[in-house]
């Protein structure tokens, strides 16, 4: 197949998903190209795209994709349609709100390629109380007829989509994100590893202030105060630093800045994901695959990742509940380890890259067969 992956900004879990899928589909003999925003051209973006270019036989193409509604929305669908025709594309797969719009608007404009769509949170995060949210939701309903299939990363996303947009009139399928085999190699904790590790953006939505407040009063069985490393950066960093200082936690919390997940896992013995909202976060999968006990909140698709251990999830935004779960992990390490092993078996069976690619590849073929 000749496949065009369409997205706006190559960042976060969305790009991780597209990059993994591109490499895997290429390894299976398909030809893949990418469409990305021409405005996303910082050094980190360029490095990521450069690394992916050898796996994109059909090239990486850039068009104007405003984050909200803008002039590019009037011209880019026609540019994508021309590109799809020139490359003789079979499948256009739009990722995120804007990628999904462009792939399906290109089909509306005359492209013969099948158009599939994965929301990745995207339009699901737009509030029905905002003007832009109502516009995006209306567009979603209007473009349903141009959609060969919608792929949801979680059953949670599928449920939210139906509640916000309405029940899809096209085929849908839940296909979870997956990890590569090397990501299941255990990570060994460094001798000076902190007790807990957080990896994510430093913003309120990730529950960072709840985590800092929960750290107060936590101690090991030998009465030493518990410690935390945090890898990430974001707009709330200054506010977070002020909170750490106010609570006299400066000697117990280390801010590492933006760091890859796996090296950070070696710097902490228990992963904490205190998010207030999520879709299907890779960091939970990555930490569990690295053999870390994980403490997380009951939001988004995290219960699907936790599977048989979902009863251990804590309510989002609840400092006391998060503190209790963290203290229990310190007091009962054997129980935390046993739960980790149970969770790992569930993830190995259901969240591998090969399982993810199998499902998406088969759906492409099914949609083309119907076309």
C-alpha positions as CSV (number, residue, x, y, z in Angstrom):
1,X,0.0,0.0,0.0
2,X,1.0,3.6,-0.5
3,X,0.1,5.5,2.7
4,X,0.1,9.1,3.7
5,X,0.2,9.9,7.4
6,X,-1.2,13.4,8.1
7,X,-0.7,15.3,11.3
8,X,0.0,18.9,12.4
9,X,2.8,19.1,15.0
10,X,5.3,16.2,15.3
11,X,5.3,16.3,19.2
12,X,4.2,14.2,22.1
13,X,2.4,10.9,22.0
14,X,0.7,11.6,18.7
15,X,4.1,11.8,16.9
16,X,5.4,8.8,18.8
17,X,2.5,6.8,17.5
18,X,2.9,8.0,13.9
19,X,6.7,7.5,14.0
20,X,6.3,3.9,15.3
21,X,3.6,3.1,12.8
22,X,5.6,4.6,9.9
23,X,8.7,2.5,10.8
24,X,6.6,-0.7,11.2
25,X,4.6,-0.3,8.0
26,X,7.8,0.4,6.1
27,X,9.4,-2.7,7.5
28,X,6.4,-4.7,6.2
29,X,6.9,-3.5,2.7
30,X,4.5,-0.5,2.4
31,X,5.5,2.9,1.2
32,X,4.8,5.7,3.6
33,X,4.9,9.5,3.4
34,X,4.1,12.2,6.0
35,X,2.3,15.6,5.9
36,X,3.2,18.0,8.7
37,X,2.8,21.7,9.6
38,X,5.2,24.0,7.8
39,X,5.2,26.3,10.9
40,X,6.6,23.6,13.2
41,X,10.3,23.9,12.5
42,X,12.2,24.2,15.8
43,X,15.4,22.3,16.2
44,X,13.8,19.4,18.1
45,X,11.1,19.0,15.5
46,X,13.7,19.0,12.7
47,X,15.7,16.4,14.5
48,X,12.7,14.1,14.9
49,X,11.7,14.4,11.3
50,X,15.2,13.9,10.1
51,X,15.4,10.6,12.1
52,X,12.2,9.4,10.5
53,X,13.0,10.4,6.9
54,X,14.8,7.2,6.0
55,X,11.6,5.3,6.8
56,X,9.4,7.7,4.7
57,X,9.9,6.5,1.1
58,X,7.2,8.9,-0.1
59,X,8.8,11.9,1.6
60,X,7.9,14.4,4.3
61,X,5.8,17.3,3.0
62,X,5.0,20.5,4.8
63,X,1.9,22.7,4.5
64,X,0.4,25.5,6.6
65,X,-1.7,24.0,9.4
66,X,-2.8,26.6,12.0
67,X,-3.4,25.2,15.4
68,X,-6.9,26.7,15.5
69,X,-9.0,27.8,12.5
70,X,-7.0,29.9,10.0
71,X,-6.2,30.7,6.4
72,X,-4.3,27.4,5.9
73,X,-7.5,25.5,6.5
74,X,-8.8,26.9,3.2
75,X,-5.8,25.9,1.1
76,X,-4.1,22.9,2.7
77,X,-6.8,20.4,1.9
78,X,-6.4,21.1,-1.8
79,X,-2.6,20.8,-1.4
80,X,-3.0,17.4,0.3
81,X,-5.4,16.3,-2.4
82,X,-2.8,17.2,-5.1
83,X,-0.1,15.5,-3.2
84,X,-2.2,12.3,-2.8
85,X,-2.9,12.2,-6.5
86,X,0.8,12.9,-7.4
87,X,2.0,10.1,-5.1
88,X,-0.9,7.7,-6.1
89,X,-1.9,7.3,-2.5
90,X,-4.1,4.4,-1.4
91,X,-4.7,5.5,2.2
92,X,-4.6,8.8,4.0
93,X,-4.5,8.4,7.7
94,X,-5.2,11.7,9.6
95,X,-3.9,12.0,13.2
96,X,-5.3,14.5,15.7
97,X,-8.0,17.0,15.1
98,X,-6.2,18.9,12.3
99,X,-4.7,15.8,10.6
100,X,-8.1,14.2,10.6
101,X,-9.7,17.2,9.1
102,X,-7.1,17.6,6.3
103,X,-7.2,13.9,5.3
104,X,-11.0,13.9,5.1
105,X,-11.3,17.4,3.5
106,X,-8.8,16.3,0.9
107,X,-11.1,13.4,0.1
108,X,-14.1,15.8,0.0
109,X,-12.1,17.9,-2.4
110,X,-11.7,15.0,-4.8
111,X,-9.0,12.7,-3.6
112,X,-9.7,9.0,-4.4
113,X,-7.6,7.7,-1.5
114,X,-9.4,6.1,1.5
115,X,-9.4,8.4,4.5
116,X,-9.0,7.0,8.1
117,X,-8.8,9.0,11.3
118,X,-7.3,8.7,14.8
119,X,-8.4,11.5,17.1
120,X,-5.5,11.1,19.7
121,X,-7.5,13.1,22.2
122,X,-7.5,16.1,19.8
123,X,-11.1,17.1,19.1
124,X,-12.2,15.3,22.3
125,X,-10.5,18.0,24.3
126,X,-12.5,20.8,22.8
127,X,-15.3,22.0,25.1
128,X,-18.8,22.2,23.9
129,X,-19.1,25.5,25.7
130,X,-16.6,27.2,23.5
131,X,-17.2,28.6,20.0
132,X,-14.2,26.8,18.6
133,X,-15.3,23.5,20.3
134,X,-18.7,23.7,18.7
135,X,-17.2,24.4,15.3
136,X,-14.8,21.5,15.5
137,X,-17.6,19.1,16.7
138,X,-19.8,20.3,13.8
139,X,-17.0,19.7,11.3
140,X,-16.5,16.2,12.8
141,X,-20.2,15.3,12.1
142,X,-20.1,16.8,8.6
143,X,-16.9,14.9,7.7
144,X,-18.2,11.5,8.9
145,X,-19.4,10.6,5.3
146,X,-15.8,11.0,4.1
147,X,-14.3,8.8,6.8
148,X,-13.4,5.2,5.9
149,X,-13.0,4.3,9.5
150,X,-12.1,5.9,12.9
151,X,-9.4,4.3,15.0
152,X,-9.5,4.9,18.7
153,X,-6.5,4.4,20.9
154,X,-8.8,3.4,23.8
155,X,-12.3,2.4,24.6
156,X,-12.5,5.5,26.7
157,X,-11.8,7.8,23.6
158,X,-14.5,5.9,21.7
159,X,-17.0,6.5,24.4
160,X,-16.2,10.3,24.8
161,X,-16.3,10.7,21.0
162,X,-19.8,9.3,20.8
163,X,-20.9,11.5,23.7
164,X,-19.5,14.7,22.2
165,X,-20.0,14.2,18.4
166,X,-22.6,11.5,18.2
167,X,-22.4,7.8,17.4
168,X,-20.1,7.4,14.4
169,X,-21.8,6.3,11.1
170,X,-18.6,4.9,9.8
171,X,-16.8,1.7,11.0
172,X,-14.8,2.2,14.2
173,X,-12.2,0.1,16.0
174,X,-10.2,0.3,19.2
175,X,-6.5,-0.3,18.6
176,X,-4.3,0.4,21.5
177,X,-0.8,2.0,21.3
178,X,2.0,-0.5,21.4
179,X,5.6,-0.7,22.5
180,X,8.6,-2.1,20.6
181,X,10.3,-5.2,21.9
182,X,13.4,-3.3,23.2
183,X,11.1,-1.2,25.5
184,X,10.3,-4.3,27.5
185,X,13.9,-4.7,28.6
186,X,14.0,-4.1,32.4
187,X,15.5,-0.8,33.6
188,X,17.9,-1.2,36.6
189,X,17.6,1.5,39.2
190,X,20.8,3.5,39.9
191,X,22.3,3.2,43.4
192,X,21.2,6.8,44.2
193,X,17.8,6.5,42.6
194,X,15.0,8.5,44.2
195,X,12.0,6.8,45.6
196,X,9.6,8.2,43.0
197,X,9.9,9.4,39.4
198,X,7.6,11.6,37.3
199,X,7.9,12.0,33.5
200,X,5.7,14.5,31.7
201,X,5.0,18.1,30.9
202,X,5.1,20.6,33.8
203,X,1.5,21.8,33.6
204,X,-1.5,21.6,35.9
205,X,-3.3,19.0,33.8
206,X,-0.5,16.5,34.6
207,X,-1.3,16.8,38.3
208,X,2.1,18.1,39.3
209,X,0.9,20.2,42.2
210,X,-1.1,17.3,43.5
211,X,2.0,15.2,43.4
212,X,4.1,17.7,45.3
213,X,1.5,18.1,48.0
214,X,1.2,14.3,48.3
215,X,5.0,14.1,48.9
216,X,4.7,16.0,52.1
217,X,4.9,13.6,55.1
218,X,5.9,10.5,53.0
219,X,8.7,8.5,54.5
220,X,10.5,5.2,54.1
221,X,10.1,2.4,56.7
222,X,13.4,3.6,58.2
223,X,11.9,7.1,58.6
224,X,13.9,8.8,55.9
225,X,11.8,11.3,54.0
226,X,10.8,10.1,50.5
227,X,12.4,11.7,47.4
228,X,11.2,12.5,43.9
229,X,12.8,13.2,40.5
230,X,10.7,15.0,37.9
231,X,11.7,15.0,34.2
232,X,9.9,17.5,32.0
233,X,9.5,21.2,31.3
234,X,6.6,23.5,30.7
235,X,4.8,26.7,31.5
236,X,4.1,25.8,35.1
237,X,7.8,25.2,36.1
238,X,8.2,28.5,37.9
239,X,5.0,28.0,39.9
240,X,6.1,24.4,40.7
241,X,9.4,25.6,41.9
242,X,7.7,28.1,44.2
243,X,5.4,25.4,45.6
244,X,8.4,23.1,46.3
245,X,10.2,25.8,48.1
246,X,7.1,26.8,50.1
247,X,6.7,23.2,51.3
248,X,10.4,22.9,52.2
249,X,10.8,20.1,49.7
250,X,13.8,21.5,47.8
251,X,16.2,18.8,49.2
252,X,13.7,16.0,48.4
253,X,12.6,17.0,44.8
254,X,15.0,17.1,41.8
255,X,13.9,18.8,38.6
256,X,15.8,17.3,35.7
257,X,14.3,19.3,32.9
258,X,13.2,17.6,29.7
259,X,14.6,14.1,29.6
260,X,13.8,10.8,27.8
261,X,11.6,8.5,29.8
262,X,13.8,5.3,30.0
263,X,16.9,7.0,31.5
264,X,14.7,8.8,34.0
265,X,13.2,5.5,35.1
266,X,16.6,4.4,36.2
267,X,16.7,7.5,38.5
268,X,13.5,6.5,40.4
269,X,12.2,3.3,41.8
270,X,8.4,3.9,41.5
271,X,6.7,5.8,38.7
272,X,3.9,8.2,39.5
273,X,1.4,9.5,36.9
274,X,-0.9,11.8,38.8
275,X,-2.7,13.3,35.7
276,X,-6.0,15.1,36.0
277,X,-6.9,14.0,32.4
278,X,-5.3,11.7,29.8
279,X,-6.1,9.7,26.6
280,X,-3.8,6.7,26.6
281,X,-0.5,7.9,27.9
282,X,2.6,6.2,26.7
283,X,4.5,7.0,29.9
284,X,2.3,4.5,31.8
285,X,3.1,1.8,29.3
286,X,6.8,2.6,29.2
287,X,7.2,2.6,33.0
288,X,5.4,-0.7,33.4
289,X,7.4,-2.3,30.5
290,X,10.6,-1.1,32.2
291,X,9.5,-3.1,35.3
292,X,8.6,-0.1,37.6
293,X,5.7,-0.2,39.9
294,X,3.3,2.5,38.7
295,X,0.9,4.7,40.7
296,X,-1.6,6.4,38.5
297,X,-5.0,8.1,38.4
298,X,-8.2,6.7,37.1
299,X,-8.5,8.9,34.0
300,X,-8.8,8.3,30.3
301,X,-7.6,5.0,29.0
302,X,-5.3,4.2,32.0
303,X,-7.7,1.6,33.4
304,X,-7.4,-0.3,30.1
305,X,-3.6,-0.3,30.5
306,X,-3.8,-1.4,34.1
307,X,-6.2,-4.2,33.2
308,X,-6.5,-6.7,36.1
309,X,-4.7,-4.2,38.4
310,X,-7.1,-1.3,37.7
311,X,-8.5,-1.4,41.3
312,X,-5.3,0.2,42.5
313,X,-5.8,3.4,40.5
314,X,-6.5,6.6,42.6
315,X,-9.0,9.4,42.0
316,X,-7.6,12.4,40.1
317,X,-6.9,15.5,42.1
318,X,-7.1,13.7,45.4
319,X,-4.0,14.5,47.4
320,X,-4.8,12.2,50.3
321,X,-5.5,9.2,48.1
322,X,-2.3,9.7,46.1
323,X,-0.3,10.0,49.3
324,X,-1.8,6.9,50.7
325,X,-1.0,4.9,47.5
326,X,2.6,6.2,47.5
327,X,3.1,5.4,51.1
328,X,1.7,1.9,50.6
329,X,4.2,1.3,47.8
330,X,7.0,2.3,50.1
331,X,5.7,0.2,53.0
332,X,4.9,-2.9,51.0
333,X,7.4,-3.3,48.2
334,X,6.8,-7.0,47.7
335,X,3.1,-6.3,47.0
336,X,3.9,-3.4,44.7
337,X,6.3,-5.7,42.8
338,X,3.7,-8.5,42.5
339,X,1.2,-6.1,41.1
340,X,3.7,-4.8,38.6
341,X,4.3,-8.3,37.3
342,X,0.6,-8.9,36.8
343,X,0.3,-5.6,35.0
344,X,3.3,-6.4,32.8
345,X,1.8,-9.6,31.5
346,X,-1.4,-7.8,30.5
347,X,0.6,-5.1,28.7
348,X,2.8,-7.6,26.9
349,X,-0.2,-9.4,25.5
350,X,-2.2,-6.3,24.5
351,X,0.1,-3.3,24.0
352,X,2.9,-4.4,21.7
353,X,3.8,-2.5,18.5
354,X,3.3,-5.6,16.4
355,X,-0.3,-6.0,17.7
356,X,-1.0,-2.3,17.0
357,X,0.4,-2.4,13.5
358,X,-1.4,-5.7,12.7
359,X,-4.7,-4.1,13.6
360,X,-4.1,-0.9,11.7
361,X,-2.7,-2.7,8.6
362,X,-5.7,-5.0,8.5
363,X,-8.1,-2.1,8.8
364,X,-6.4,-0.3,6.0
365,X,-6.9,-3.4,3.8
366,X,-10.5,-3.8,4.9
367,X,-11.4,-0.1,4.1
368,X,-9.7,-0.4,0.7
369,X,-11.6,-3.6,0.0
370,X,-14.9,-1.8,0.7
371,X,-13.8,1.1,-1.5
